[in-house]
């Protein structure tokens, strides 16, 4: 092989070696770029997704380390949130159960139930005022069909008095008690006209009266 051929062969080998080095650097650069891109995408996804903390019970304490709120699970997959005062007495509870509707309860400083607000699975709702009594002293409810009802109960050692009224296209019922005047029950029609009354005078003698739509007495006893 003459000198010229050897020179050309050497030049060609140098060029091939240079191309191989460039090819290796290009492959490394592409791999590095692909890795950086994948990392950026993963970081972007993590940044866009809020963190999730999975626990069965969460306890919130004040600066003195006293529990003030508790979020947890009870039996039957029910969940509750309790808010406590500085003496760790439960004062408010939110409760949601799969078997029943949501319930919100308020307690006094002795732990007695004061107020409860409930909703059933079918759209009904009720508000109960306990006042330390059982059954509740007052209950206002609306059924799933939209029918309202009211119950007032007074429990004493010597007697129990109650009023229960339900509104459903029926005449309205009123209980009245006037000072130094007869007390009793009035039944009114849709135009607020008294149609029946049962009153007791100051001596306690009852009197029943039925009235027409013009106000005339149709029946009276005694």
LINBEL-V937280 format. One record per residue. N is the residue number from 1. PHI is phi in degrees with one decimal (999 if undefined). OMEGA is omega in degrees with one decimal (* if undefined). BURIAL is + if it has 16 or more other ideal C-beta (glycine too) atoms within 10 Angstrom, else -. Layout:
BEGIN
n = [N	N]
phi = [PHI	PHI]
omega = [OMEGA	OMEGA]
burial = [BURIAL	BURIAL]
END
This chain:
BEGIN
n = [1	2	3	4	5	6	7	8	9	10	11	12	13	14	15	16	17	18	19	20	21	22	23	24	25	26	27	28	29	30	31	32	33	34	35	36	37	38	39	40	41	42	43	44	45	46	47	48	49	50	51	52	53	54	55	56	57	58	59	60	61	62	63	64	65	66	67	68	69	70	71	72	73	74	75	76	77	78	79	80	81	82	83	84	85	86	87	88	89	90	91	92	93	94	95	96	97	98	99	100	101	102	103	104	105	106	107	108	109	110	111	112	113	114	115	116	117	118	119	120	121	122	123	124	125	126	127	128	129	130	131	132	133	134	135	136	137	138	139	140	141	142	143	144	145	146	147	148	149	150	151	152	153	154	155	156	157	158	159	160	161	162	163	164	165	166	167	168	169	170	171	172	173	174	175	176	177	178	179	180	181	182	183	184	185	186	187	188	189	190	191	192	193	194	195	196	197	198	199	200	201	202	203	204	205	206	207	208	209	210	211	212	213	214	215	216	217	218	219	220	221	222]
phi = [999	-77.0	-63.2	-66.7	-66.8	-63.8	-65.1	-66.1	-64.9	-64.7	-61.7	-63.9	-64.8	-63.7	-64.8	-63.7	-63.5	-66.3	-64.5	-65.0	-63.5	-62.6	-65.1	-63.9	-65.2	-66.8	-63.7	-62.7	-64.3	-64.8	-63.5	-64.6	-65.1	-64.1	-64.1	-64.1	-64.8	-64.2	-63.9	-65.4	-64.1	-63.9	-65.2	-64.5	-65.4	-66.2	-70.3	-81.2	-101.0	-66.1	-68.8	-124.7	-110.6	-106.1	-139.8	-89.1	-150.8	-126.1	-117.8	-108.9	-116.6	-85.5	-65.5	-92.2	82.8	-86.5	-62.4	-122.7	-151.9	-136.9	-118.9	-162.7	-107.1	-118.3	-62.7	71.2	60.9	-86.2	-124.0	-140.7	-127.5	-109.3	-109.9	-113.9	-87.5	-67.6	-97.6	61.4	-93.1	-70.1	-114.3	-148.0	-135.8	-107.3	-137.6	-128.9	-125.3	-63.1	-83.9	-140.0	-83.2	-68.4	-145.3	-122.2	-127.2	-115.5	-123.7	-85.2	-68.9	-96.6	90.8	-80.6	-70.1	-104.3	-136.1	-136.6	-123.7	-129.4	-135.7	-93.8	-72.7	-111.4	106.2	-79.1	-151.2	-152.0	-123.0	-122.4	-111.1	-89.3	61.3	79.2	-109.5	-140.7	-69.4	-56.8	-68.8	-146.1	-143.8	-115.9	-137.5	-131.5	-74.7	-63.7	-86.4	92.2	-87.8	-84.9	-147.6	-137.5	-131.5	-124.7	-132.3	-117.5	-105.8	-130.9	-63.8	-92.9	-163.6	-132.8	-119.6	-149.1	-133.8	-131.3	-133.8	-136.1	-102.2	-158.3	57.5	-107.0	-57.2	-80.6	-110.4	-129.5	-109.2	-126.8	-144.3	-103.4	-69.7	55.1	-150.1	-59.8	-117.0	172.1	-122.6	-119.8	-115.1	-112.9	-89.7	-65.9	-103.8	62.6	-96.2	-68.6	-111.7	-152.6	-145.3	-133.1	-119.5	-120.5	-80.4	-60.8	-85.3	88.3	-81.6	-79.8	-145.2	-108.6	-138.6	-116.2	-121.4	-82.2	-69.7	-94.3	91.7	-76.3	-77.8	-94.0	-152.4	-149.5	-150.5	-76.9]
omega = [-177.2	-176.4	-178.5	-179.4	179.2	179.3	-180.0	178.4	179.5	178.0	-180.0	178.7	178.1	179.2	179.5	178.6	179.2	178.2	178.7	178.2	178.4	179.2	178.7	179.1	178.9	178.7	178.4	179.0	178.5	178.2	178.7	179.1	178.7	177.7	178.4	178.8	178.7	177.7	179.4	178.4	179.9	178.3	177.8	177.9	179.1	180.0	-177.9	-177.8	-179.8	-180.0	-179.8	176.8	-177.1	178.8	176.0	180.0	179.2	-178.5	179.6	-177.1	178.5	-176.6	178.5	-179.4	-179.4	177.5	179.7	178.4	-179.4	177.1	-176.6	-178.8	172.5	-178.0	178.2	178.6	175.4	179.6	-178.7	173.3	179.6	172.9	-173.8	174.5	-175.0	177.1	179.3	174.8	-179.0	-179.5	179.3	177.5	169.6	-172.5	177.4	-178.1	176.9	-177.5	-178.5	-179.6	177.5	-177.5	176.3	-175.2	176.1	-177.8	175.5	-175.9	178.3	179.0	179.7	179.4	180.0	-174.9	173.3	177.0	-175.1	172.7	-179.0	-175.4	-173.4	175.5	177.3	-179.7	-178.7	173.3	-178.8	175.0	-172.8	-177.2	178.7	-178.2	175.1	3.3	-179.0	-179.9	179.0	179.3	175.8	-173.4	172.6	-179.1	178.2	177.3	178.3	-179.8	179.6	176.9	-178.4	176.5	175.3	-176.5	175.2	-179.5	175.2	-178.9	-175.7	-179.5	173.9	178.3	-177.6	174.0	177.8	-177.8	178.6	-177.0	-179.9	-177.4	-179.6	175.2	-177.6	-179.9	178.3	172.2	-177.5	177.6	-178.2	174.8	178.0	179.2	-179.7	176.3	-179.4	-174.6	176.0	176.4	-175.1	176.7	-176.7	178.2	178.5	175.9	179.0	-179.3	177.0	179.2	173.3	-173.1	174.8	-178.8	-176.8	179.7	179.6	179.9	-178.7	178.0	-179.3	-179.8	174.1	-174.2	175.9	-177.9	177.2	178.6	-179.6	179.5	179.0	-179.5	-179.9	177.6	-6.0	*]
burial = [-	-	-	-	-	-	-	-	-	-	-	-	-	-	-	-	-	-	-	-	-	-	-	-	-	-	-	-	-	-	-	-	-	-	-	-	-	-	-	-	-	-	-	-	-	-	-	-	-	-	-	-	-	-	-	-	-	-	-	-	-	-	-	-	-	-	-	-	-	+	-	-	-	-	-	-	-	-	-	+	-	+	-	+	-	-	-	-	-	-	+	-	+	-	+	-	+	-	-	-	+	-	+	+	+	+	+	-	-	-	-	-	+	-	+	+	-	+	+	-	-	-	-	+	-	+	-	+	+	+	+	-	-	-	-	+	+	+	+	-	+	+	+	-	-	-	-	-	-	-	+	+	+	-	-	-	-	-	-	-	-	-	-	-	-	-	-	-	-	-	-	-	+	-	-	-	-	-	-	-	-	+	-	+	-	+	+	-	-	-	-	-	-	-	+	+	+	-	+	-	-	-	-	-	-	-	-	-	+	-	+	-	-	-	-	-	-	-	-	-	-	-]
END
